[in-house]
Each structure stands twice: as structure tokens, then as C-alpha cells.
Amino acid sequence: MSLLCYNRGCGQRFDPENNTEDSCTYHPGVPVFHDALKGWSCCKRRTTDFSDFLSIVGCTKGRHNSEKPPEPVKPEVKTTSERKELAELKPKFQEHIIQAPKPLETIKRPSPDEPMTNLQLKVSASLKQALDKLKLSSENEGKKEEDSDEIKIGTACKNAGCSKTYEGPHSTEEVCIYHSGVPIFHEGMKYWSCCKRKTSDFNTFLAQEGCTRGTHIWTKKDA
């Protein structure tokens, strides 16, 4: 009987009889979302796309884990009397109101009939050098991608919710089980718009099996 692995970044089914120390590739860290970037605390890779984040291959090998993580405990709701007691324990202090300074007077907009003046653009030598390097590196990367359409072994499927990796031409013939919708986080609940199986635990959300069948996508085309 196959079991579902709840290790972060895995989500595959496994045979408990053949569960070895290198059977599972997973993330021992936690998901990190900061300044629109998404990644894992255990590895340095960051991305702005949620589907790419879900397909980041784990950085650690170990045994598969069939133990479902516990749901986070909701804080107990205090009774009215307890809330009143807590309010009485709060320190009493005099409220001070700080008035913000008055806004500056509105500057009069120049007349549209006045002649326009072209501003002279000046690019420093260091900035020009950095831009030239960036342009050259982007051109080289574009040429490399054009020259090679080969899919590397270990490439993760780009479909959301699919944890399969490319192991050879036979991988393309396999059925891909994924989520066709988008992730939704609302009022502490996490779910996919395509199947709406709601959970408050992020690990359980990542381990949710897809609800759609199709073909694997190994390379993501730019829009």
C-alpha cells in the first residue's frame, strides 16, 4: 500500500517497505515570502512566481514521512469577564495628541503655453559599464537557451501541484496530476481555486494531490 509523503517539497507516494535514507528529496526549512520573492529558508533560490516556488527541487535527502503535520491550534477565545479583567490590568496613562504639521502650500503649475525644455541625461561611467555587462550576459543566456532545447535530468514539472521530475523520454509519456487553478490564501485558509479543499496548514496545502490530469510541462515559455 502506497502512502503520501508529507515532507515539504516532496508530496509523492511511496512504498513503506522500500523507504530508505535517500528515498525522499525535500526541504527541511520553511517557506519564506519576502518582498514578492518566494523560496525556502534552507536553500538560497528565490522566485517571484508561485508555480516556480512549488517546483523548486528539495535540497536534502532522507526518508519519506507519512505522518501528517498537526493543524495549528487556534487561540482560545477569552470570555467577557476575562477580557474585562485584562483591560483593568492595563496601565492607565494620559493620552497625548500630537498634531501633524500643516501641509506645504500648493505650488502653482506652470502654464502649458510656456516653451518646453529638454533635460540632459547623464549616465555615469560605472552605471554604463554595469548596463553593458547586464546586456551582454542576458544576450549570452538567450543564445544558450536557443542553442539547447534539451531537458536536463532532474528538471521539475512546472505544473502546479506536480512533484514529478524528468528522468528521461519516458517521463513525458506519464500522466501529470496537477492543479489547474491558482492558490488562494483567505482568512487563514489555504486552497486551490480548482478543487477548494481548504486547510489552515501550509504543509498540508503543499501536499494536496492535484485534481486535473494532463501532460507534464518541463520548460516554461515566456509570455
N, C-alpha and C positions, 0 to 999 in steps of 0.2 A: 504494500500500500504506500503510495507516494504522499509525502507531507509537504506543506508550504513552508518555505524558509522566511522568517521574519527579520533576518539581518538586514540592516539598512543598505540599500543599493542592490540587493540580490532579488528577492521575491520569486525565486524559482522553486519548482517542486523537486523533491529529492527522495531517494530510497534510504531509509534509516539504516539498512543493513550495509550500505556502501558509503557511509558518511565518514570521510577521512579528514585529516588535518588540513588538507589543501583543496577540499571539495568546493568550498564557498569563497567567492571573491566579493568583498563587501566593504562598507565604510564604518570604521569603529567610532568615528566622530559624529557630530550633529550637524544638521543643515544650518547654513549661515546665509542670511539675506541682509545685504548692506549696500546702500547707495545704488539700488537697482541691480546689483550683482548677486548672483546666486552660486553657492558652492558648498563644500563640506569642510568642517574645521580640521579634518585630518589630512587634507591634501590642498595644494595651492591653486588648482584650476578653478577659474571663475567664468561665468557666462551670464548674459542678460536674458537668455531665452529659457523658459521653464522646461520645455521639452528637452533641450540640451542638458539642463541640470539633471533631469531624471535619468538621462542616458550616460552620465559620467560613470565610467567603469570603476569599481571599487579599488582601493589601494592596499588592501590587506587580505591575506588568505587565512582560512580557518575552517572550522566545522560548521555545517548548516545548523540553524537554530529553529526548532519548531514551536518554541514557546512564545505565545502571543503576548506582546507587551501590555501591561495593565493600563486601563483607561485612567487618565489623570483624575485625581479626586477633586470633586467640586467643593469649594469652601462652604462651610456651614452658614446658613442664614441666621443672623442674630435675631432674637425676639425683640419686641418693642421695649421691654423693660431693660434688657441688656444694652440696647442701643442708648437708652436714656442714661444708664449708669456710665457708659463710656463717654457720653457727651459731658457729664458732670465732672469727669476726671480730667478733661482737657483744661490746660492752663488758661486762666482768664487774663486778657490783656486789652489795652485800649487800642482801638483801631485808628490808624493814621492814614489819611487820604493824601496821596501825592498827586498834585496836579501836573499834567504834562505841559511843556512849554507851548505857546501859541505857534501855529504853523507860519512859515515864512510867507510873505506876500507873494501873490501870483505874478510871475514875470510876464510881461506883455509879449505876445507872439509877434515876430517881425511881419511886416506886410509881405504878401505873396508877390507884390509888384517889384520888390527890391531885386537887384541882379544876384544871380546865384554865383557862389564861389566854389571852385573845385578844391577839395582838400588834398594836400600832397601826402601820399602814402610812403612811409619809410619802413623798410624791413631790415632789422639788424642782421649783421653778418652771421651771428650764431644761430638765429632763427632760420635764415635762408639755408644754412648748412644742414640743420635738423630736418627741414622740409624736403630737401633734396634726398637725404638718406631715407626718409619715410617713403617718398615716391619710388625710389629705386627698389626698396625692399618689397613694397606692395606689387611692383611690376614683376619682380622675380618670383614671388609667391603665386601670382596669377599664371605665369608661364609654367611653373611646376604643376599646378593643378590642371592646366590644359594639356600638358605633355603626358600626364599619367591619370588614367581613369580607373586604375587598378584598386580594388577594395582590399585593404590590409586585413590580415587575420587578427581577430580580436576587436574589430570595429563594432560598436554597439548600434543596434537598430534605433533609428530616430523616431519611430512611432511612440507616442506617449503611453506609458504603462507596460511596454515590452522590454524585457530584460535580456533578450537573446543577443548573442554576439556572432559575428561572421566567422565561421570555421572552415569555409570552402564553398565551392559552387553549389553543393547540396543544400547549404543554408538558405539559398534564395528560393528553393522549391518548398521549404517548410511553410506551414500556415502561421501567420503572425496574429497573435491575440493582443489587442491593444485598446486604448480608449480613443474614440473618435472625437470626443468633446474637449472641453477646456477645464482646467482645475478651478474650483470656486472655493474661496475662503470667506465665510459669512457667519458672524456672531459666534466665533469659536469652533464652528463646524467646518469640516473639510470634505469635499466630494467632487466627483466629475459630473459635468453637465449632461453627459450621455447616459449615465446609469443612476446617479443620485443616491449611491449608498453612502450615507453620511457617517462620519466618525469625528471625534474630537482629538484623536491621537494621530500625529503626523506619520509615525512609522506604519501604523495600520493603513493609513491613506496611501502611502507609497506601495504597500504590499497588495493592494486591491488588484485582483485579476481583471484584465480587460474584458469589455463586453462586445467587442467587434472583431470579426475575423477578416483578414486580408493578406496582403503581401508585405514582406519586410522592406523598409527603406533604409539603405546603408549610407547613402550620401544625400545631404540636404542641399537642394538647389536654392541659390539666392533669388529673392523675389524681384 
